[in-house]
Amino acid sequence: MDRSERFYKINAMLRARRSVPLQDFTAALEVSVATFKRDLEYLRDRFGMAILWDRACHGYRLDPGSPHHELPGLWFSGSEIYALLAMHHLLANLDPGLLAPHIKPLQDRIQALIKKDDHSFEEVARRVRVLPMAARGIEPASFQAIAQALLARRRLRILHYHRARNEETERDISPQRLVHYRDNWYLDAWDHGKNALRVFSVDAIRRAAMLNVKAREISDKTLDAELGRGYGIFAGRKTQWARLRFTVERARWITREQWHPKQKGYEKDGAYILEVPYSDDRELLMDILKYGPDVEVIAPASLRHEVAERLRMAAQRYNETERRP
């Protein structure tokens, strides 16, 4: 029985009985008293298990007044190790502020969870890496105002920069929820000027001030229906379906990818057909274009035309560059 198995056995015995004598542990685990006590200290120090010696019962027991601690798995799943390392990365790169005194204990706790048997956190972090991509910096003061108004349920007056039009506009909005997506922050909000729900890139909010006006409440059901139906972060209630044909070679990757919870996928004539709902094509266009010649838009015609036009413009730019002396 290896060390991880012993931990689970100790945990199971403590939870199954009011108290467990020392000899029961050593017999069940087939280890010496010294080894068992080292395991006990590891469980106390590393996993925060409140294991007490009950003199009256002549055995070990769990402190009923302590919080319940679960042991990690024999090894983390992909989503678990990603969540832990991503959280540690976020804390390590957090700007100093009101939370600064509380960050170190959180980081220490995450490091303790990530430690695997005799492998240090540093070794695990060096061998398992989480690499953020294309994260855009945000203004700390604006983010603080947004978060404060979001939780206080107050309206915000923001100065929003529209990158596509290269212009700034002042908006009064009711913040609904913050979303961390693809290493960037977005704000779902009710835009009182547009009288509609909108998604704002937080890095595009150049100034934010909380107003002493109660925010308009939008139910989670409405938010999900309006913003969660289509592909990507810029969604909407009205959706249409994109049908994409991937080459046989690229299908080996695509069949394992989830583009949308309601996607449909099937093989046809050796290729792989992927169907996803979308309402705003901005993000979908970028993801289609990155696959170059390995994907073809079958439908709808408007999306097919848009992708073809962008590829034509890209090819034209390269051709012009090659003709230059």
N, C-alpha and C positions, 0 to 999 in steps of 0.2 A: 504494500500500500504506500503510494507516494505521499508527499506532504500535502498537496492540494486535497487528495482524497481524505486524509486525516482531518483536515479542517472541516470538511463537510460532515464527516462522521461525528466529530465533537459537537458541531452545531446541531445536528439532528438529535443526538442523545440529550443535550441540554434542553431542547424544546419539547422532547417527548416525556421528560420526567421532572418531578419537582426538584430533585437533587440527584447527583450521580457521584458515587464513591470513586476515589482515586483508582482502586484496583479494577473497577469495572472499565474505566477508560483504558488502562494499560493492557488489560486482557483483550478488549475489543479492537484496539489499535495495534496490538502486538509490538509495543515499543517500551522502552525503559521509562522510569519515572522522570529522569532528567530530560529525555526527549519530549515527553508529554508536557512538562512544565515550560519548555522552550516554545512549543506550539501554542500553549495557553497565553504566554506573554505576547507572542506574535499577533494572536487574535485580538488581544486587548489593545495593543499599541497601534497596529496597522489598520484594523477594521473597526475599532471603537466598541468592541463587544464588552459589556459590563458583566464579567464573570466573577462571581464572589465565592469565597469559601464559607460554607454554612457550618459553623462549629456544632450546632445543635443536631443537624442532620448527618454530620460527618461526610459531607459531599460538596461538590461544586454545583452552583445554580446560577441562573441569569437574574440580574437585578430587575424586578418587575417595574421599577420606577424609571428605568433608563429607556431611551428611544430604541425602537426595533432596528437592528442593522442586518441587512442581507449581505451574504458573501458574494463577491463577484463570481462569474462563471470560471470554469477551468481555464478558459481564455475568453477574452472579450469577442463579441460579434463585431462585424465591420462597422455597424452603425454605432455601437457602444464606444469603441475605441476612437472613432471619428468624433463623437459628441464630446468625449472627455478631452481629447487633444485640441479640438476646436475651441472649447470653452477656455482651456488654459491659454491658448493663443490670444483669444479676445481679452482675457484679463491681463496678460502680459503687455498688451499694446494699448491698454486703456489709458486715456489721458488722466493725469492727476486731478483729483477733485474731491467731492464730499465723500466718495466711497473709498478713498485711498487707505484709511486705517483698516478697512474690512477686506481688502483685496488679498493681502498676504495669507490670512487664515484659509481663504477659499482656495488659493493656489496650493497651499500645503495639503489641503484635504484631497484635491484632485490628484496631486502627485502621489499621495498615499494610496489612492484607489488604483492608479495606473501601475504601481509597482507590482511586478509579477514574481512571486516567490523570492528568489535571491537576486533578481535583476532590478537594478536601480531605475528610477524614473528617467534619469539622464540617458541610460542605455536604451530604454524603450522608446523615448522621444527621438533618439538618434536613428533608431532602426525603423520606426514607423513615423512618417512625416505627413503633415497636413499643410498643403501649399495653397494659400489664398490667391485668387486670380482676379486682376482688374478691379481691386477695391478702390473706390473713390473716397478721398478724404472729406470729412464733414466738419462744419463749424461747431465746436463744443458748446458755445453759448446758445446757438439755435437749437441744437439737439436737446439741451437741458430745458429750454422753454417749451419745446414740443412735448417732451416727456411729462413735464409738469402739467401742462394743459390737458394732455391725454388722460392722466390719472385724476386730475381735479375736475374733469368734465366741463372745461371752459373752451370758448372759441379762441382761435388764433388769428392774428393778422400777420400774413407772411409776405415777403418780397420774393417772388418766384422767378427764376431765370429759365426761360424757354429756349433750350439749346438749338432746336431746329429753326426757330425764327430769330434767334439771337436778340431777344428782347426780355425786359423785366416787366412784370405786372404785379400789382398789389392785390391780394386776395384775402377775404375773410372766410375761414373754413372751420368746420367742426371735426376735430381729429377723432378717428374711430379706433385705429390700431396701427402699431408699428410692425413692419415685416422685414426680417433679415433674409435676403434672397440673393443667391449667387455672390456672396461676400459684400453686398451693399444693402443699405437701409432704404426702405420705402414707407410712405405714410398713406394709409387709406383714410380718406376724409370726405366730408360733405362740403362741396364748394357752393357757398351761398350765392355767389354771383352767377354761376352757371346753373344753379339749382339742380345739381346732379352729383353723383359720387365720382371721385377722381382719385388717381394714384399719383403721388408726388415723390420724385427722387429726393431724399433728404439732402443730398449734397447739392441739389439745385435750389434749395431754400436758403437764400442769402441773408435773410433776417426774419426773426420770428418773435412776436410779442403776445403774451397771453392777455385776453380781454376779460373784463368782468361781466361776461355775458355767458349764460348757460349754453353748453354745446347741444346741438341737435343729436338725439340718440337714433342710431340705426341698428336694427337687430342683427345678430350674427347670421341669421338665416338669409336676410336681405343682402348682407355684405357678400356672403358666399355665392348667392344666386347671381349677383351683379358682377362680382369680380373674380369668381372662381370657376366659371363655366368654360372659359377658353384657355388657350395655350399661353403660358408665360405670365408675367407680372402685370402686363397691360391688357387686362381682360375686360369683358362687358357682357351684358345680358344676351344680346343678339349674336349668335354664333353661326358659323358655317364650317364645313368639314374640308380639311386639306387631305388629299390623297397623294402620297409620295411613293415612288418606285425606286428602291435601292438595288444596286448591283449585287450579284451573288457574293462577291468578296466583302462588300461593306455590310451585307446582311448578317454576317457572322458577329458583328458588333451590335447592330441595331436591334436584333431580336432579343437582346438582353437589356435594352434600355427602356426606361419609362419616360416618355415625353409628357404624358397626361394620364390621370387616373382612368379616364374613359376611352383611351385609345383602343384601336382595333388593328390587329396585325395578322397577316397570312401570306403564305407563299403562293406565287403564281408564275408559271413558265420559267422557273428557276430564279426569279427575282423575289424580293420581299416587298410587300405592299404595307405601308403604315398609314393609318387614317387617324387624324387628331382634330378635335374641335378648336376653333380659334375665333376671336372677334376683332382683335387688333393684330395686324400682320408684322409689326415692327420686330419683335423678338423672334418670331418664327422665320422671317426672312433671313436674319443673321445666322440662325442655326441651319437653315437649308443651304445657304451659300457656302458655309464652311466645308461642306462635303463635296463641292465642286462637281466633277463629272460622275461621281458615284451616286447621284440622286437626280431624279426627274420629277417635276411636279405634273401630275396627271390632271388634277382638278383642285379648285375651280379655275376657270379660264383666267380670271383676273389675277390670281396669285401666280399662275404659270407665266402670264405676260410680264408681271412685275419682276420675277426672278430672271426671265430671259432678257429683259431690258437692262437689268443691273449687270448681268454677265456680259452683255454686248458692250456696255459702257466701260467695263473693266478691260475687256479685250482691246477696245479701241485705245484706251490709255496706254496699254503696253505696246501696241503697234506704233503709236505715235512716238513713244520713247525709243523704240528700236530704230526708227527712221531718222532720229536726230543724229547729226554728225558728232 
